[in-house]
Amino acid sequence: MKYIILVGDGMGDFPLKELNGKTPLEAALTPGMDFIAQHGDLGLVQTIPPGMEPGSDVANMSLLGYRPEEQYTGRGPIEAAALGISLRPEDVAFRCNLVTIKKQEDRYIMYDYSAGHISTEEAHILIKELNEHLASDKLFLHPGKSYRHILVWRGGPEGIKTYPPHDLLGRDIYEAWLVYENEPILRDFLLKAMAFLDKHPINRKRREEGKLPANALWPWGQGRMPRLEPFEEKWGLKGAVVAAVDLIRGLGVLAKLEIIDVPGATGYLDTNYEGKALAAINALKEGADFVFVHVEAPDEASHEGSLELKIKAIQDFDRYVVRTVLEETTAQIGDHRLMVVTDHYTPLSLRTHASKPVPFAIYDSRNPQVKRATGYHEKSASETGLFFDNGEKLLSHFLEREPRLPEE
């Protein structure tokens, strides 16, 4: 028996006037996801525990069957795990974005959380040279992909309140910046980084080409390295992760899942969708019992506030990931269960995440059913009455087994 989970990050949304009261999931053409909803279990799951921030870190940890309210320490250390960064017990790792900050009159505005989705090649040069000029035995950077990097603070505090830059889009950063003002070593590092980045040749060239400059660092999501019980020990299944972004890959590393690299997987709208689907099928053929496939594109479109791009990302996810997996599992894999799910809402009206329950649909090749669902979307999922109040319960239902209790 094989198990596949396909996650379209941030697909959930609110009804929109531009779509005559439909959500992007309702309006998009998604025959693959609709097929699963109409021939299997359809319902809602609460991936974000009460009182926790609705981040992809928390939501995907939940979907993998862990308990964020007990095991989550921060986004930074999860991404650090993906990059193979060794942290001491007292070290704090921050996710650190390259961002674009613009001055408007007497205010400084978070203009773009990704510095115009700066290329990995450009970003690596900037991070390398920032380290050469500013790193110390206390604070230093590790390069990741595109705008996503890691800042390690040896012996740093983990309890400070930081703000994700995508939550600040178009807003004055003054209040969010105060946390750095209260930590002089961090403040000085960030101010020196701003001065260095502003004059860097890469940013001069980006401005000349009409691109956004990467003119600041923005650290957030900090924490010490968490401990997760291995997925195979908890569920009795050998598993793998197919993902581009370090956050999901880091969760896989911490859960002792195999991490599968896919050429052309970018974590953006231009990702290699079909390559991810085929990599998942190949992993199952080579011995994996469980594969977790994550696609970031719908979330990126949502943060950009683009309805057109969000619908395109949803449709590309359906066409090249969901339908490819449906076709290939039928042709090459025996008995299997397939789940499509989103991790959280990323409403276009907010351009950030929301904590509402999200739709899931599960197809079982051994028992295809005929349901009355109109398709895979928020409204139809809310009408079935099937609801799980956390991801661990949903995963237990999907895998048809109870988690093994950790040994004392």
C-alpha positions as a printed Julia matrix, in Angstrom:
408×3 Matrix{Float64}:
   0.0    0.0     0.0
   1.34   3.42   -0.98
   0.4    6.86    0.36
   0.85  10.21   -1.42
   0.08  13.7    -0.07
   0.02  16.64   -2.51
   0.14  20.08   -0.86
  -0.73  23.24   -2.77
   0.6   25.89   -0.4
  -1.72  28.8     0.39
  -4.53  27.78   -2.0
  -7.29  28.59    0.5
  -8.99  31.96    0.11
 -12.14  33.99    0.7
 -14.94  34.58   -1.85
 -14.05  37.43   -4.2
 -16.25  39.98   -5.96
 -14.08  39.66   -9.05
 -15.1   35.98   -9.21
 -18.8   36.6    -8.52
 -18.5   35.36   -4.96
 -16.33  32.35   -5.74
 -12.89  31.6    -4.31
  -9.88  31.04   -6.58
 -10.17  27.29   -5.92
 -13.81  27.37   -7.04
 -13.09  29.44  -10.13
  -9.98  27.57  -11.27
 -10.25  24.63  -13.66
  -9.11  21.7   -11.51
 -10.41  18.4   -12.93
  -7.78  16.38  -11.07
  -8.59  17.71   -7.61
 -12.32  17.65   -8.42
 -12.06  13.96   -9.34
 -10.5   13.16   -5.96
 -13.19  15.15   -4.13
 -15.97  13.45   -6.09
 -14.64   9.92   -5.61
 -13.37   9.94   -2.03
 -13.42  11.64    1.36
 -13.8   15.42    1.35
 -13.64  17.59    4.45
 -11.81  20.2     6.49
  -8.78  20.08    8.78
  -7.54  22.66   11.29
  -3.8   22.73   10.67
  -3.05  25.72   12.91
  -3.41  25.1    16.67
  -5.25  27.79   18.67
  -3.06  30.75   19.5
  -0.3   29.91   17.02
   0.7   32.0    14.01
  -0.66  30.56   10.73
   2.7   29.88    9.12
   3.58  27.21    6.58
   6.0   25.83    9.16
   3.28  25.15   11.71
   0.76  23.97    9.1
   3.04  21.51    7.34
   4.43  20.18   10.61
   0.81  19.45   11.46
   0.1   17.79    8.1
   3.12  15.53    8.66
   1.47  14.29   11.84
   3.39  16.24   14.46
   2.09  18.57   17.17
   3.33  22.13   16.66
   1.93  23.26   19.99
   4.41  20.87   21.65
   7.27  20.55   19.14
   7.52  23.8    17.17
  10.34  26.19   18.15
  10.52  28.51   15.12
  10.91  28.57   11.36
  14.61  29.42   11.31
  15.93  26.19   12.84
  13.76  24.08   10.53
  15.24  25.76    7.47
  18.7   25.5     9.04
  18.22  21.73    9.21
  17.52  21.66    5.47
  20.8   23.45    4.81
  22.78  21.07    7.01
  23.66  23.82    9.47
  24.93  22.45   12.77
  23.49  24.35   15.72
  24.69  24.18   19.3
  21.96  23.82   21.95
  22.29  27.51   22.85
  22.24  28.78   19.24
  19.27  30.59   17.74
  18.6   30.42   14.0
  16.56  33.09   12.23
  15.01  32.87    8.8
  16.53  35.91    7.11
  14.95  37.45    4.02
  16.58  39.72    1.52
  13.89  42.41    1.22
  13.17  45.74   -0.43
  12.47  48.66    1.9
  11.43  52.02    0.42
  11.35  55.45    2.03
   8.06  57.29    1.6
   8.2   60.8     3.06
   9.32  60.2     6.66
   8.38  56.51    6.76
  10.12  53.3     5.75
   7.82  50.81    4.02
   8.18  47.05    3.54
   7.84  47.18   -0.22
   8.71  43.58   -1.1
   9.42  40.57    1.14
  11.5   38.85   -1.57
  13.54  41.68   -3.15
  11.73  41.02   -6.4
  12.37  37.28   -6.11
  16.07  37.87   -6.44
  17.95  35.04   -8.15
  19.85  32.52   -6.07
  23.06  33.42   -7.92
  22.77  37.11   -7.03
  21.7   36.34   -3.47
  24.65  34.03   -2.83
  27.09  36.76   -3.84
  25.4   39.24   -1.49
  25.3   36.81    1.46
  28.92  35.74    0.91
  30.16  39.33    0.84
  28.0   40.36    3.8
  29.63  37.57    5.8
  33.09  38.7     4.71
  32.39  42.26    5.87
  30.12  41.79    8.91
  30.15  38.25   10.32
  31.55  37.63   13.8
  31.77  34.68   16.15
  28.32  35.75   17.39
  26.37  36.54   14.19
  26.8   35.01   10.75
  24.75  34.2     7.66
  24.17  31.0     5.7
  22.98  31.23    2.07
  19.77  29.52    1.03
  17.71  29.97   -2.15
  16.53  33.2    -3.76
  15.53  35.59   -0.95
  15.45  32.91    1.78
  18.53  32.66    4.04
  19.56  31.88    7.63
  21.09  34.1    10.31
  22.66  32.28   13.28
  23.13  34.04   16.61
  25.4   32.09   18.93
  23.79  32.16   22.37
  21.09  34.53   21.16
  17.63  35.03   22.72
  14.77  33.0    21.25
  11.9   34.74   23.02
  11.94  38.07   21.18
   8.93  38.97   19.03
   9.81  39.27   15.35
   7.51  39.85   12.39
   7.45  38.03    9.04
   8.12  40.53    6.25
   5.18  39.22    4.2
   2.92  40.36    7.06
   4.23  43.92    6.7
   3.75  44.49    2.97
   2.94  48.11    2.19
   3.21  49.06    5.85
   5.52  51.23    7.93
   8.17  48.99    9.52
   8.73  51.26   12.54
   7.03  49.13   15.21
   8.37  45.85   13.81
  11.89  47.33   13.73
  11.8   48.2    17.44
  12.6   44.6    18.38
  15.96  44.98   16.64
  16.55  48.34   18.34
  16.26  46.55   21.67
  19.02  44.09   20.68
  22.08  46.3    19.92
  24.25  43.55   18.44
  21.49  42.64   15.99
  20.56  46.26   15.25
  24.14  47.19   14.39
  24.5   44.16   12.14
  21.31  45.02   10.22
  22.13  48.71    9.85
  25.61  47.93    8.53
  24.07  45.38    6.16
  21.69  48.05    4.8
  24.55  50.44    4.11
  26.56  47.69    2.41
  23.67  46.42    0.28
  22.55  49.86   -0.85
  25.85  50.51   -2.63
  26.5   46.98   -3.89
  27.05  46.62   -7.68
  24.38  43.91   -7.89
  21.77  46.32   -6.56
  22.99  49.13   -8.8
  22.53  46.82  -11.77
  19.1   45.67  -10.57
  17.93  49.28  -10.31
  19.22  50.02  -13.81
  17.27  47.02  -15.12
  14.09  48.16  -13.38
  14.28  45.4   -10.77
  13.82  45.8    -7.04
  17.04  46.07   -5.01
  17.82  43.7    -2.15
  18.58  46.61    0.15
  17.97  45.08    3.59
  18.05  41.92    5.67
  14.97  40.99    7.69
  15.44  38.26   10.34
  12.38  36.52   11.81
  10.97  33.13   12.84
  13.85  32.41   15.24
  14.29  29.44   17.53
  16.52  26.65   18.75
  16.68  23.29   16.97
  13.54  21.19   17.64
  13.33  17.45   18.07
  10.89  15.35   16.06
  10.51  11.6    16.36
  11.41   9.91   13.05
   8.37   9.52   10.79
   9.09   5.84   10.22
   9.19   5.15   13.96
   5.93   7.02   14.52
   3.93   5.62   11.6
   5.8    2.49   10.52
   6.27   3.77    6.97
   9.37   4.63    4.97
   8.86   8.1     3.54
  10.22  10.84    1.3
   9.7   14.56    0.71
   9.61  16.34   -2.65
   9.9   20.09   -2.11
  11.89  23.1    -3.27
  11.68  25.36   -0.24
  14.03  24.79    2.69
  11.19  24.95    5.21
   9.57  21.73    3.96
  12.89  20.06    3.26
  13.94  20.91    6.81
  10.85  19.28    8.26
  11.74  16.22    6.21
  15.3   16.22    7.54
  14.08  16.49   11.13
  11.56  13.68   10.53
  14.31  11.49    8.98
  12.5   11.38    5.64
  14.42  11.07    2.37
  14.81  14.45    0.65
  14.42  14.23   -3.12
  15.98  16.88   -5.34
  14.16  17.85   -8.53
  15.99  19.82  -11.25
  14.13  23.04  -11.98
  12.18  23.05   -8.71
  12.32  26.71   -7.67
   9.68  27.29   -4.99
   8.06  29.82   -7.33
   5.6   30.01  -10.23
   8.19  28.74  -12.71
   8.85  25.52  -10.8
   9.13  22.1   -12.43
   5.65  20.88  -11.48
   5.69  17.69  -13.53
   9.2   16.85  -12.41
   8.0   16.88   -8.81
   5.12  14.53   -9.61
   7.34  12.09  -11.48
   9.95  12.2    -8.69
   7.24  11.17   -6.22
   6.16   8.25   -8.41
   9.78   7.15   -8.82
  10.3    7.25   -5.03
   7.3    4.98   -4.54
   8.59   2.56   -7.2
  11.99   2.48   -5.48
  10.63   1.49   -2.09
   9.09   4.48   -0.33
   5.72   3.81    1.29
   4.82   7.49    1.72
   5.63  10.64   -0.25
   4.88  14.24    0.74
   4.9   16.61   -2.26
   4.84  20.35   -1.61
   4.28  23.13   -4.17
   4.86  26.72   -3.06
   3.56  28.59   -6.13
  -0.05  29.41   -5.06
   1.23  30.94   -1.83
   3.74  33.13   -3.66
   1.0   34.4    -5.99
  -1.18  35.17   -2.97
   1.55  37.17   -1.25
   1.97  39.14   -4.46
  -1.77  39.87   -4.42
  -2.28  38.6    -7.98
  -5.59  36.84   -8.65
  -4.49  35.94  -12.17
  -1.28  34.32  -10.95
  -3.02  32.5    -8.1
  -5.53  30.89  -10.43
  -2.73  29.98  -12.84
  -0.67  28.44  -10.01
  -3.67  26.4    -8.81
  -4.39  25.2   -12.34
  -0.74  24.34  -12.98
  -0.62  22.42   -9.68
  -3.71  20.48  -10.75
  -2.64  19.84  -14.33
   1.01  18.98  -13.85
   1.12  17.56  -10.31
  -2.28  16.17   -9.34
  -3.29  14.8   -12.74
   0.19  13.44  -13.43
   0.15  11.59  -10.11
  -3.37  10.28  -10.77
  -2.33   8.97  -14.18
   0.99   7.5   -13.09
  -0.3    5.81   -9.93
  -3.0    4.14  -12.0
  -0.43   2.95  -14.53
   2.54   2.09  -12.32
   1.57   1.85   -8.64
  -0.68  -0.75   -7.07
  -3.06  -0.03   -4.2
  -2.69   3.52   -2.98
  -4.32   6.38   -1.14
  -3.88   9.92   -2.46
  -4.61  13.13   -0.58
  -4.74  16.65   -1.95
  -4.7   19.43    0.64
  -3.67  23.01    1.21
  -1.77  23.92    4.35
  -3.44  27.26    5.15
  -5.4   30.12    3.65
  -3.42  32.91    2.03
  -6.22  35.32    1.11
  -5.5   37.74   -1.7
  -7.25  40.45    0.29
  -4.72  40.05    3.11
  -1.61  38.97    1.19
  -0.68  36.93    4.26
  -1.85  33.78    6.04
  -5.07  33.05    7.92
  -5.93  30.29   10.41
  -9.19  28.92    8.97
  -9.74  25.17    8.52
  -8.57  24.05    5.07
 -10.07  21.57    2.58
  -8.64  18.1     1.99
  -9.74  15.27   -0.29
  -8.65  11.61   -0.14
  -8.89   9.04   -2.95
  -8.52   5.3    -2.26
  -7.76   3.2    -5.35
  -9.23   0.12   -3.63
 -12.59   1.77   -3.08
 -13.36   4.62   -5.47
 -16.68   6.14   -4.48
 -19.17   8.4    -6.19
 -19.9   11.48   -4.08
 -22.12  14.5    -4.66
 -19.36  17.03   -4.09
 -19.24  19.82   -6.66
 -15.44  19.78   -6.57
 -12.4   20.48   -4.45
 -12.84  23.86   -2.8
 -13.6   25.5     0.52
 -17.39  25.54    0.22
 -17.89  21.94   -0.85
 -15.48  20.72    1.84
 -17.41  22.6     4.51
 -20.67  20.92    3.51
 -19.64  17.29    4.12
 -19.44  17.45    7.92
 -16.08  15.64    7.93
 -13.67  17.6    10.14
 -10.38  16.95   11.95
  -9.21  19.39   14.59
  -5.5   18.73   13.96
  -3.21  17.32   11.31
  -2.17  14.27   13.31
  -5.77  13.02   13.36
  -6.12  13.62    9.62
  -2.88  11.76    8.92
  -3.99   8.87   11.12
  -7.24   8.69    9.1
  -5.32   8.89    5.82
  -2.72   6.27    6.75
  -5.35   4.04    8.38
  -3.3    3.55   11.52
  -2.67   5.07   14.92
   0.67   6.73   15.66
   3.09   4.76   17.77
   3.67   6.3    21.16
   7.28   7.38   21.78
   9.19   5.22   24.22
   9.69   6.78   27.63
